[in-house]
């Protein structure tokens, strides 16, 4: 993953279970893309959703 667009695509494509953490992450990505939030906020939300879905891989 390289940017917020990638994170949003992963959330849409790979996190099919609609959970609260996924919704928060999607909202955070949208806010960053609109210039209403900073990328670290979206990253934290994405990590939380990815951990919940068990799709996060370490480097």
Rosetta silent file (secondary structure, phi, psi, omega in degrees, C-alpha in Angstrom):
SEQUENCE: XXXXXXXXXXXXXXXXXXXXXXXXXXXXXXXXXXXXXXXXXXXXXXXXXXXXXXXXXXX
SCORE:     score description
SCORE:     0.000 S_00000001
   1 L     0.000  135.780 -176.228    0.000    0.000    0.000 S_00000001
   2 L  -115.900  -28.333 -176.658    1.385    3.387   -0.967 S_00000001
   3 L  -155.601 -175.489 -177.378   -1.270    6.001   -0.250 S_00000001
   4 H   -64.125  -34.628  176.901   -4.802    6.736    0.887 S_00000001
   5 H   -60.752  -43.295  177.332   -6.227    5.696   -2.481 S_00000001
   6 H   -62.124  -44.044 -179.814   -4.655    2.258   -2.052 S_00000001
   7 H   -59.849  -45.415  179.766   -6.003    2.002    1.502 S_00000001
   8 H   -62.626  -40.796  179.002   -9.518    2.884    0.334 S_00000001
   9 H   -63.853  -41.351  178.405   -9.327    0.314   -2.471 S_00000001
  10 H   -64.595  -43.063  179.145   -8.233   -2.389   -0.032 S_00000001
  11 H   -60.398  -40.289 -179.449  -11.029   -1.467    2.362 S_00000001
  12 H   -73.378  -40.953 -172.858  -13.573   -1.726   -0.449 S_00000001
  13 H   -84.880  -43.632 -168.865  -12.163   -4.851   -2.079 S_00000001
  14 H  -103.995  -15.698  179.051  -10.782   -6.968    0.756 S_00000001
  15 L  -108.118   76.483 -175.728  -12.796   -6.022    3.822 S_00000001
  16 L   -73.613  -26.179  178.235  -16.194   -7.242    2.781 S_00000001
  17 L   -70.860  121.921 -178.464  -17.458   -7.535    6.366 S_00000001
  18 L   -82.216   97.837 -179.925  -19.118   -4.248    7.229 S_00000001
  19 L  -114.168  168.261  177.176  -17.781   -3.443   10.683 S_00000001
  20 H   -62.245  -39.748 -179.864  -17.555   -0.261   12.683 S_00000001
  21 H   -67.307  -36.134  176.940  -13.776   -0.154   12.273 S_00000001
  22 H   -64.738  -43.889  179.708  -14.096   -0.525    8.491 S_00000001
  23 H   -61.647  -44.229  179.205  -16.609    2.340    8.388 S_00000001
  24 H   -61.216  -42.294  179.967  -14.333    4.560   10.486 S_00000001
  25 H   -65.242  -42.383  178.437  -11.406    3.748    8.188 S_00000001
  26 H   -63.213  -43.541  178.300  -13.435    4.486    5.049 S_00000001
  27 H   -61.761  -41.398  179.456  -14.612    7.793    6.516 S_00000001
  28 H   -63.985  -42.077  178.012  -11.034    8.686    7.464 S_00000001
  29 H   -62.955  -43.779  178.539   -9.795    7.934    3.939 S_00000001
  30 H   -60.035  -42.653 -179.863  -12.560   10.062    2.419 S_00000001
  31 H   -63.163  -39.876  178.278  -11.693   12.974    4.720 S_00000001
  32 H   -65.276  -45.081 -179.120   -8.023   12.799    3.730 S_00000001
  33 H   -62.790  -28.811  177.467   -8.908   12.671    0.034 S_00000001
  34 L   -87.918   -3.382 -179.840  -11.104   15.774    0.487 S_00000001
  35 L    80.700   18.711 -177.756   -8.334   17.561    2.395 S_00000001
  36 L   -97.345   -7.121 -179.443  -10.289   17.566    5.648 S_00000001
  37 L  -148.507  168.730 -179.714   -7.892   15.331    7.630 S_00000001
  38 L   -98.718  146.957 -177.427   -4.245   14.304    7.707 S_00000001
  39 H   -52.212  -36.868 -179.953   -3.003   10.928    6.386 S_00000001
  40 H   -58.587  -30.807  177.776   -1.820    9.597    9.779 S_00000001
  41 H   -65.639  -42.680  178.581   -5.437    9.574   10.979 S_00000001
  42 H   -67.743  -37.315  179.515   -6.472    7.421    8.017 S_00000001
  43 H   -62.739  -46.956  179.318   -3.478    5.164    8.538 S_00000001
  44 H   -59.975  -43.667 -179.822   -4.380    4.502   12.174 S_00000001
  45 H   -66.325  -40.004  178.472   -7.983    3.759   11.237 S_00000001
  46 H   -63.190  -45.212  179.958   -6.893    1.499    8.369 S_00000001
  47 H   -59.638  -43.708  178.780   -4.529   -0.460   10.625 S_00000001
  48 H   -60.540  -43.741  179.755   -7.296   -0.992   13.177 S_00000001
  49 H   -68.118  -40.819  179.929   -9.673   -2.269   10.472 S_00000001
  50 H   -66.967  -38.711  176.308   -6.999   -4.462    8.873 S_00000001
  51 H   -63.538  -43.677  178.639   -6.065   -5.990   12.237 S_00000001
  52 H   -59.750  -40.091 -178.575   -9.713   -6.728   12.929 S_00000001
  53 H   -83.842   -5.280 -179.535  -10.042   -8.428    9.506 S_00000001
  54 L    60.063   41.398  177.056   -6.722  -10.255    9.997 S_00000001
  55 L  -116.081    0.748 -177.753   -5.324   -9.018    6.684 S_00000001
  56 L   -79.120  131.006  179.649   -2.469   -6.883    8.000 S_00000001
  57 L  -116.477  136.891  178.764    0.965   -8.154    7.056 S_00000001
  58 L   -80.467  163.049 -179.473    4.169   -6.898    8.641 S_00000001
  59 L   -66.638    0.000    0.000    7.134   -5.649    6.593 S_00000001
